[in-house]
Each structure stands twice: as structure tokens, then as C-alpha cells.
Amino acid sequence: MKSPFTGKEMSIVNEWRTMSFRKDEFKVLFHSYKCEDTGEQFEDDAFAQLNYNQLVNQYRVKYNIPFPEQIISIREKYNLSAAKMSEILGFGTNGYRHYEGGEVPNQSNAKLIQLADDPHEFKKLVNYCTTLDQKFIEKTHKTIDILLEEEKKNQFEKQLEYYFFGTCLPNSLTGYKTPDFRKFSEMVVFFTQKLEPWKTKLNKLLFYADFIMHKQSGFSMSGVLYRAIPMGPVPNNFNSIFEYIANKGEIDIYYASFADGGTGEQFKPNPNKTFEEELFTENELKILESVAERFKKTSTNEIIEISHKEKAWIDNHTERKLIDYNYSFELNSDF
């Protein structure tokens, strides 16, 4: 970005600041451009959004305010428009739509949205709404009943995801995203189809993709937790997750024995599986491609050494801690 005063390229400055949101104060790594001649600092749209996301994300976690993706998913599972959802919850015509777009609900509205997430409670809210016609109520009741039956059938998968991820609520350890098993699985498919990596290398590819996404936007890509272990950063419970993905036929894992007596696992594409790129935004796909390109000729040992230079690993590996996504701002490179 060029200085509006001198026309020269400005340097990027990152500094911790205390910022306020609704009378609460939070620490934010403030990103800006600095004009060296005048000392003035500026935000472009991307930096302004990143700084805002850091601030508001912390507020949402502190007060258990649902994130936009959670708000959208609650509505979509009932097959309702944003306007109709607003009507049922009493938010006004555009209230729910604004919350889906990023406006932060007040705490009372947030509790109501979370209440609506429970189909049993949502059926009561539908019944309490006096502006709905009987035909709509009966149709919505039917949708809720079908949803409850589906939840019973999918109970095992939900328990399995909870075992894999340990949490379903966005926070700094998930990159302020709800863990998305389907999306994470497709990230595994992507790198498998691109590079046919060994397991240890794949773990680092996933780490860099998620953390670069957070560095750029304030949100991770998959919502998956990462842990620092001696071999570098890895998705939490990665062995169980990879085995499950392979058993579903989305990838193939080949085992090899080495001269030193060790064994390795190489991930190869399943010819019947197509990568579902529609699950990703344009920017997410660019990040996946950039990580694959950066490491396509990097050996497993080399990528381990690279990851060992990251503060995310240095500060956490001794106690094998989960890695806070705020370490993304201290990555050595964006690639």
C-alpha cells in the first residue's frame, strides 16, 4: 500500500493494542501500514476486517455469543428464510439476517438463538409465535420431527466427532470456527491428491493451511485443534481421524517398512473420490494451493525442521500443549 502523503510503499506494522467493544477491553495484534516519512498509520479493508475480527471474536467467546456460521446453520437446518427465522424469534424483519452477516447479537438475543438450536425448544418458539399461519406451523413441525429422527440416526457420528475434536464451540484453540469434520477431511483429500505425502508431512501441511488462514482473516479454515509434539504441530487425535477418513474410502493409506526398522504411512488418492472444492472459499483454495506449492519438493525431515522454527511449536512442545491460533501471527512466512 502506498502512502497518500508521499506515494511511497509503506511498511507493515503489527503491534499489540487494547481495543474496546461494548465497554469490554481486549488485546488485539493491530495490523496497519506506516508511512515512514510522516509516522501516520493506515488500515486497508483487509487489515480493518482482521483487526475487527480479532476484537469481536474474543467478545463472542467471553459471553458465549454464537458466531455467524453457527447462526446460519441453525436456520438452515430448519429450512427457513432469515426473514421467517426473525419473525419466529421476534427480532424484526432483518434482525436474523444482520446477525448472519456478522452483526453481534446482544446477550439476550444470543441466548434465544442458542435456544432455537434445540429442535424441542424451537418447536415451542414456533408455537408461541402468533403471526404464523397454521399451514406453516404444521410444515415446520414436520421438518423438526424429521430432524429429530435424523439426529437419532447420526448420534454415533456426533459422538465420534466429539471424541475427535473434544469441543464443538469456537474459541482461540479452534481458530474461532466450529470444528468442521467434512471440511477437514477434504483438506486431507486435497493434499493427498496433490502430493501423496507421508503422514508426518501431511500433519504439517494441514497446520500451515489452517494457521495461515487465521493469520489472514482471524478465522481458521477447519476449526480443528492442533497439538505440539516432538515431530512438530499435528491435528489433535490425528491417527484416529486419518484412520476414520481412510475407512470411509476418501483416501488410501499405504504402509512401508524402512531399513532402520521403522514404518511409515503414505497417503494416496482413492480414484473414486473427488475433491469437493465447493466447500471452500476462493481465498481458502488459494491458501491450500500455496501450501502445496511451497512444500511440494520438501522432504518430511525438512518440513519437520521448518515447523520446529515456529514459535507455535517452540512454546508448546515441551508439555505437548494445544496450540493457540494467535500464534498464526508469528508464523515465519505466508508462503
Disulfide bonds with the S-S distance in Angstrom:
none
